[in-house]
Amino acid sequence: MATPPPLDAAGGPYRLGVIGDPVAHSLSPALHQPALAAFGIPAVYERWHTPAPDLPSRIATLRDRDALGASVTVPHKVAVMSLIDDVSPQARRAGAVNTIVNRGGNLFGDNTDIHGFSVTMSNVLAGSSPGIALVLGAGGAARAVVLALEAAGAGEIIVANRDVQRAMELAEDLHPAPVRAAALDDDLLTRELSRAAILVNATSLGWRQGEMPLAASLLGRLPPDAVVVDLTYRDTDLLLAAARRDLRTSDGLPMLVHQGARAFTLWTGYPAPVATMLAAATTARDRA
């Protein structure tokens, strides 16, 4: 989606928000409000709790003149696609929209999660190729990760999920990405970890302390220069175990910030103040 011309701040006040169920935990207001203030844009970014039956009416309000658009989070990233006017090619391929932009009453959807993971991966890999990647999980976040890995030139992407059918559906939907679906079990991990340049946890395992998507001992099978990424916004047990083995790691906060930065530019036409957004999101996370 093309970047619009800079927003006329004099036309405000404007509205933005994150649409989901639940949204009380969302860090998006914490990173977007300072970004809006940095350019003097008279807008408020809110949490819009939206149960599924209320989604059509919520999306309809985004056509109003004062609405710049919205972020979309679980469980609505797929459902919103039928309620808006057009979606970007990458969002259509991913099968999910996480950003809606109001252009004169017409609503356009994009998937900025792909950009968010691309930047995160580039930073943590320090310019080297992702080579063979192992992605745990087969949901919407995993789809964005796979498309970013494909764009970065990954030679093979193994998507492992406990429900292997979902992994197979992902591989089929994202063809011709070099994806191989597999069941997430210790046999697979034992075979494939030794070949992986990057391991990405895109499952929900890790939100709670004491949870890991794989046994810590299996991390010893990764090459010493491998990278471990967990899309959770904090240092999970997986990341702590990887760090103890001197592996490079990243949590999901940079992905959140960089996808939000891309969305900010689509809404406002201004280059996102990424450093400001990262600092604000980090503070909000640490206070939570």
C-alpha angles and dihedrals in degrees: 000000000000120000110252124226114273114288119255102242090197090068093067167118094116137186132225132163149156117259119208148103108271109018103152090103096049117128092196096099090052093056100037102046094061090046091054090047091051090066096036092246110164098225138121123215112207142177109253108196104206123179113205096260090057096049098096093051092045092052090048090061089060089072090067117111094246094052115095093183139269148258115242124211137170131354098012107057092103100034094056092062092077092048100056134067104242142353133208118258092249093050090049091051092047090048091226140088122206099167129051121191124196111219107180094318095319116110122220125188131210137172108231092170087085091057091044094056093041092059093043092050093047091052097047095043090047092221098312122128119266088228106177114009130194115204119190112209135029105223131109094290091052090053091055090047092051093051091049091049091049091052090050091056103256109178095209132009117196112199110197122190133163087233097054092189090069090051090051091051090051091051091050094046094049097045128167088039107108094252127154117190120218141168114260104239139124093265091059093045092049090053101041108033093075090061099043123109091185133023117197124190106207094162127099091245106114101044088103123055113256094031123115131168090222139016113278090231090064091065086074088073093065118100112260091248095050123122126226119203126184116190091212111108097241143045102289126194087260093057093044091051091048092049090053086060090051093248119149112254143185132185123214099263095092089052090051092050097046094046087049091048091055090048091049091056092048090053099042110019090232125119106256117248092233097178091053092048094048093049092049093047092048091052092048092049093049091050094049 
